[in-house]
Structures are given as C-alpha cells and as structure tokens.
Amino acid sequence: MNPFQVHDKFDLMHETLFLTVNLIDRFLEKQSVVRKKLQLVGLVAMLLACKYEEVSVPVVGDLILISDRAYTRKEVLEMVTFLCLLIVRTFTFITFVEPLNIITKLWSSYGFCGDIENLCRATAET
C-alpha cells in the first residue's frame, strides 16, 4: 500500500500525512536507508505522526498487518527507537504542523473559500 492508501485506511487527519512526509524527509536527509527498509521508515514515521496529531493511534500490530507482515514487532520498535533518537539529536522542534493548525482554525472561523484554503495550505507547507 502507498502512504495515501494507509492514510485513508486509518482515516487519519491531513496534518498527520503532512507530518509523516516531513519526518520521512528529515530522516532521509540525515540517514541513508536500504530500499528494503524504506517502508519500515514510513510506517514508523506515520506511527510517530499519529502520536503527535491523532486522538486514537494505530497499534503496532495494525501497522505490521498493513505492511503484509514484512517486518516483525521487534524491527518496528527498534526503528521507533532509532527514529526518536535521531529526532532528539538532530532535528529542531517540529513546527511544521502548528502553523497549519492555526490557519485551519482561522479559515473555519471566518469561512474562507476553497481557493484561499488551498493557498494557505501551500504556504504553510513551504
């Protein structure tokens, strides 16, 4: 499954997907990964993004099932530890989602049209 299908299957917020992609990008900027483990990085990034954004978080077993059991629970938890350590050591505070949340609250309060919403999202992503 691609990230968008996983995102839809778990019915996650858009901000969770944006943060997932941001975490993957930041991780790959600092650490090279063999192709076989790239899906594992994506699953773990989604798990961490869910813990940051979502009310209900998918359990590790669900992520293993969605990956067709390509990884064991131990491999997933080891990658969680590795990614968390890399975040603590090298990343600055994760500020990507917060401007988007503020913008979302503003346009819902003031009833902006879809074009303004898309412009705000594009600006927040850069």
C-alpha positions as CSV (number, residue, x, y, z in Angstrom):
1,M,0.0,0.0,0.0
2,N,1.2,3.5,-0.7
3,P,1.1,6.2,2.1
4,F,-2.1,7.7,0.8
5,Q,-3.9,4.4,1.0
6,V,-2.7,3.8,4.5
7,H,-3.7,7.3,5.5
8,D,-7.2,6.7,4.1
9,K,-7.5,3.2,5.7
10,F,-6.8,4.5,9.2
11,D,-8.9,7.6,8.5
12,L,-6.2,10.0,9.6
13,M,-6.1,13.8,9.5
14,H,-4.4,15.6,6.7
15,E,-1.9,17.1,9.1
16,T,-0.8,13.6,10.1
17,L,0.0,12.8,6.5
18,F,1.9,16.1,6.1
19,L,3.9,15.4,9.3
20,T,4.6,11.8,8.2
21,V,6.1,13.0,5.0
22,N,8.1,15.7,6.8
23,L,9.5,13.1,9.2
24,I,10.5,10.8,6.4
25,D,12.1,13.6,4.5
26,R,14.1,14.8,7.6
27,F,15.1,11.2,8.4
28,L,16.4,10.5,4.9
29,E,18.3,13.8,4.9
30,K,20.3,12.5,7.8
31,Q,20.4,8.8,7.4
32,S,20.6,6.5,4.3
33,V,18.3,3.5,4.2
34,V,18.3,0.4,2.1
35,R,15.3,0.2,-0.1
36,K,14.0,-2.9,1.8
37,K,13.7,-0.8,5.0
38,L,12.1,2.3,3.4
39,Q,8.6,1.1,4.1
40,L,9.6,0.5,7.7
41,V,10.7,4.1,8.0
42,G,7.4,5.2,6.5
43,L,5.4,3.1,8.9
44,V,7.3,4.4,11.9
45,A,7.1,8.0,10.8
46,M,3.3,7.5,10.4
47,L,3.2,6.0,13.9
48,L,5.1,8.9,15.4
49,A,3.0,11.5,13.5
50,C,-0.2,9.8,14.8
51,K,1.1,10.0,18.3
52,Y,1.6,13.8,17.8
53,E,-1.6,14.6,15.9
54,E,-4.3,11.9,16.4
55,V,-6.6,11.1,19.2
56,S,-6.6,7.4,18.5
57,V,-3.3,5.9,17.4
58,P,-2.9,2.7,15.3
59,V,-1.3,-0.1,17.2
60,V,2.0,-1.6,16.1
61,G,0.2,-4.9,15.1
62,D,-2.0,-3.0,12.7
63,L,1.0,-1.4,11.0
64,I,2.6,-4.8,10.7
65,L,-0.6,-6.2,9.1
66,I,-0.8,-3.3,6.7
67,S,2.7,-4.0,5.5
68,D,1.8,-7.6,4.8
69,R,3.9,-8.7,7.7
70,A,7.1,-7.5,6.0
71,Y,8.5,-6.6,9.4
72,T,8.4,-8.0,12.9
73,R,7.3,-6.2,16.0
74,K,10.9,-6.1,17.2
75,E,12.0,-4.4,13.9
76,V,9.3,-1.8,14.2
77,L,10.1,-1.0,17.8
78,E,13.8,-0.8,17.0
79,M,13.1,1.7,14.2
80,V,10.9,3.7,16.5
81,T,13.8,4.0,19.0
82,F,16.3,4.8,16.2
83,L,14.0,7.5,14.7
84,C,13.2,9.0,18.0
85,L,16.9,9.2,18.9
86,L,17.7,10.8,15.5
87,I,14.9,13.3,16.1
88,V,16.2,14.3,19.5
89,R,19.8,14.6,18.3
90,T,19.4,16.4,15.0
91,F,16.0,17.9,14.5
92,T,14.9,21.2,15.8
93,F,11.5,21.5,17.3
94,I,8.8,20.2,14.9
95,T,7.0,23.3,13.9
96,F,5.5,22.1,10.6
97,V,2.0,21.3,11.8
98,E,1.4,24.2,14.1
99,P,1.1,27.0,11.5
100,L,-1.3,24.7,9.5
101,N,-3.5,24.2,12.6
102,I,-3.6,27.9,13.2
103,I,-4.6,28.6,9.6
104,T,-7.2,25.8,9.7
105,K,-8.8,27.4,12.7
106,L,-8.8,30.8,11.1
107,W,-10.4,29.8,7.8
108,S,-13.0,27.7,9.6
109,S,-13.9,30.7,11.8
110,Y,-14.1,33.2,9.0
111,G,-15.5,31.0,6.3
112,F,-12.8,31.4,3.6
113,C,-13.4,29.9,0.2
114,G,-11.6,26.8,-1.0
115,D,-9.0,28.7,-3.1
116,I,-7.9,30.6,0.0
117,E,-7.7,27.4,1.9
118,N,-5.5,25.8,-0.7
119,L,-3.3,28.8,-0.9
120,C,-2.9,28.8,2.9
121,R,-2.0,25.1,2.9
122,A,0.5,25.5,0.2
123,T,2.1,28.4,2.0
124,A,2.2,26.5,5.3
125,E,4.0,23.6,3.6
126,T,6.9,25.7,2.3
